[in-house]
Amino acid sequence: MSFQSKGDHDTDDDVPIINITDDNVITTSNGNMPVENGGRSHSLVDDITHYRFSSSIFDLVSVSTFKFVLFIILYTELETRVIFQLYYQSYSSLLRYLLILLTLTSHLISLAYSIVKLLFVLKNTSSLQPIYLSIVYIFLVFSSLELIGFIILQPYLNRLKLIEEKRDLSVKKKADLKRLLSLSKNERSLIAIGTFFLILSAATQIVQPYYFGKIVDNALKSRTMKEVNTNLLILFIINCVGALTSFIRSWTFELAGQRMVYRLRKSIFSNLTKQEIAFFDETRTGELTNRLSSDTQVLQNAVTVNISMLLRFSLQLIGSLAVMFYLEVSLTLVLMAVVPVVILISMQYGKLVRKLRKTFQDELANAGTTAEECISNMRTVRMFGSERKMNINYSDNVYKSYLVGKKLAFNSGLFMGVTGLLTAAGISAVLWYGAKLVHDGKLSAGLLTSFLMYMLQVALAFAFLSSLYGDFMQAVGASERIFDLLDKKGKIPTEDEHGQMAKPHEFDGSIRVQDVCFKYPTRQDQQVLTNISFEIKHGQKVALVGPSGGGKSTIASLIERFYDPTSGVIYLGPTSIPLTDVDPLWLREHVSFVNQEPCLFACSIKDNICFGKQGEVAMEEIIRVAKQANAHDFIDSFDQKYDTLVGERGVRLSGGQKQRICIARSLLINPQLLLLDEATSALDAESEHLVQEAIERAMIDRTVLVIAHRLSTVRNANRVIVIDKGCIVEQGVHEELIEKDEGIYKKLVLRQLMPGDAPTKK
Ligand SMILES: Nc1ncnc2c1ncn2[C@@H]1O[C@H](COP(=O)(O)OP(=O)(O)OP(=O)(O)O)[C@@H](O)[C@H]1O
């Protein structure tokens, strides 16, 4: 059998006669290899260098290799995730979507490619030859089988997914791509506008190199500058449109991000304030503030800026590749050969960086907490001359993050170097092959210029997309922590959400504590209170006394409902309503706690006094309670009076002044039940007297439970309850208890509750 092939040449001068013998050996009439028709060549190099879409098989080999490498990478990833299922639980959904999308796309592309190729081959009957045709048929059949197999296997993969999920039900899947994206659902319209302009801006990017090439060709071929000028004008207009669209794209995405992070921070903070006190016992302040500020920032970028970049560079990549295929198929295939290697390296690097980045952030958070602790307690640090110690602590922590940072720096350098080398190798290969095509007259210089520019766009898009992968992984990690905070339901309600809780109008300050036992959630091995039962009737003053650590403050915390008892019930009012059934906001308005440690906020004295009140409070009312609390005189002596700023935690006031403001704050609420923890910190005699006087005034006409440290307080109490090691060991009036020989109360009075109302240290 023999036939003549025209190949791709415009001239027919050197067209050889190609003979295909019955045993499929190919020869040419001039004795040379049939270089024009790569597909019929014995040599793979000829198949590449003399590539023709309708008769080479090099592209099929490339597509298969590309798919093979892609699947190896993807499925190794999947396997790693399945093995480390617990660790990667939150990523698996994102990965699964990506896997399905990529696999399906690659199957569809290869199937479409083989169909197009077969159609071309059948059309171009002059280049028809059995082996070549069989290869294309086989490729087509296998591509179809792969696609069908993939679709049939999906339900089984889903069942596998369910089995995986059942394997550990306790690990809740909180973060996935869908949920991550749902964060920006309120900004949908902004993102849609952004996406529209993104597509426009990507289109302007994609057409630019084409015009560059045209201008080069015009300059080489045209006699006048007319065409050059026209094309330059078109290019200029394209650039202007590009600039405008990128401005709108970047503005809208950034704005959407800012809005999202604003809402997110508000929701996280609001949910944080709803958590029970035990949550704050176990979570570090530095960690929470870090999540609020930096984790949300990472998410902002992921959900808006990174999505925009992903879209932009994907469009740029696909568009540029499509134009490159259109311009010169063989050159594009040469470039594609380098791509899988770059992807492989990028993914490995992405994994490493994700691990390093997480360690880096953790170390940095540790250092941040040390710094915060030191700065907020600077007075104590100074008092004990511990600056050096704190410096060492901080620098130890920062050094650890620096060590991780060093590794990060080396790895990014290495990654840059290796990918740079690979890219350079790819570019050189394309350049060589392109130059050869130009040299052989098969490609114009302008086309090669356009091609090279597209190649740079592709390389750039690849570089960004590979770094985006790492950013996404970081964001998924951060979102896991954010969703943790958003999903966390407080165990003790802070408000009556469904309007079903009690607001006992008849409450008179009376309270009944019955068989209460308690352990702190953070210290489950220590029984703090055991079977505590007592009652305070309306208008009574009951004093709790006992050795330090006995559980007195814990009882007050339970009545404030900072914690719920492990067993037993606290009843409020004459109708005995369980504390757990009462509206928490109502409770704060009727039961008030004046703590040992006065705690003020960094705002004005007036705002501090009004802290517990909703809405506007009349100035006369504020002055009235300030006078009752012996605070008015010193406030009046300040230049700014009630508008004086007290500084962070009230540092600009003395201990006694702070305490009196706290008492005024509680008096403004006018609680029926007052819980008082008498100050143990030493105040000077005058201050002490003023504070004591304020406390006594606060107790008048009120039901009071006081954790007493002064003899005068216990003497005046209607009843004294002695708490030791979490149990009530004695109770009665002062005179009764002091009579008991060997009684704990007597010992306590003799040893600790000093006569003469002097403040004592426990
Ligand atoms: N938030 C907490 N988490 C875990 N354990 C706590 C917490 N607060 C107090 N404890 C422990 O509970 C026990 C009782 O503490 P509590 O403060 O009620 O004692 P107290 O009688 O008021 O002591 P003091 O008179 O010294 O204030 C102590 O052993 C203490 O270590």
The ligand as a Gaussian input file, in Angstrom:
#p B3LYP/6-31G(d) Opt

LIG

0 1
 N      -12.342000      29.121000      88.774000
 C      -11.902000      28.108000      89.503000
 N      -11.540000      26.962000      88.882000
 C      -11.116000      25.909000      89.599000
 N      -11.006000      25.913000      90.932000
 C      -11.358000      27.030000      91.617000
 C      -11.803000      28.193000      90.924000
 N      -12.068000      29.141000      91.846000
 C      -11.801000      28.616000      93.060000
 N      -11.367000      27.345000      92.923000
 C      -11.031000      26.424000      93.982000
 O      -12.197000      26.207000      94.763000
 C      -11.883000      26.161000      96.142000
 C      -12.763000      27.170000      96.912000
 O      -12.408000      28.474000      96.489000
 P      -13.176000      29.779000      97.010000
 O      -12.638000      30.927000      96.269000
 O      -14.624000      29.533000      96.947000
 O      -12.699000      29.819000      98.511000
 P      -12.956000      30.974000      99.593000
 O      -13.447000      30.282000     100.797000
 O      -13.787000      32.046000      99.016000
 O      -11.470000      31.477000      99.795000
 P      -10.993000      32.965000     100.134000
 O      -11.568000      33.311000     101.472000
 O       -9.510000      32.813000     100.176000
 O      -11.481000      33.832000      99.045000
 C      -10.401000      26.460000      96.276000
 O       -9.708000      25.252000      96.479000
 C      -10.008000      27.028000      94.925000
 O       -8.709000      26.635000      94.556000

